[in-house]
Amino acid sequence: MRKLLLSLPLLVPTSALAQAAAGWGNVGQQEEKGFSWTAPLWPDFWMAWTPATLAIFVGIFSAMALIGVLEGFKYRDGIERRGVLGLTTTLGDRLFITLLGSVYIFLAWLGLVGQPVWTPLFLSVGWGIFVFWKV
């Protein structure tokens, strides 16, 4: 027992050093975080451009460019067809209907259910396939 009491002061600094080595000394400091979809790309810019908003806008404008190239070179007459909604539509019309329907799907999902938004993403992709196939 006496040896244990004499060795106790030697164990206390060791445990304090172990806590410092384990990172307890950095508890109040902020860590550098990795990639975040919601962190602003340019913090002082007037609009909150996040990687998610940038990806959405790049996707929309890429789809518009692809439709423009297809209608400009491959399908000069504009592939008009009459679908299940009774509308005569071109590729651009179908893209607009797809984007508008996707916005409504996401807004309804967020209003009724909330997050996460993986389910409305898959519903919107399905809506887009349906519109380009049947409308």
Secondary structure as GFF3:
##gff-version 3
##sequence-region A 1 135
A	DSSP	alpha_helix	2	21	.	.	.	ID=ss1
A	DSSP	three_ten_helix	24	26	.	.	.	ID=ss2
A	DSSP	alpha_helix	51	69	.	.	.	ID=ss3
A	DSSP	pi_helix	70	74	.	.	.	ID=ss4
A	DSSP	beta_strand	81	82	.	.	.	ID=ss5
A	DSSP	beta_strand	88	89	.	.	.	ID=ss6
A	DSSP	alpha_helix	91	112	.	.	.	ID=ss7
A	DSSP	alpha_helix	118	134	.	.	.	ID=ss8
###
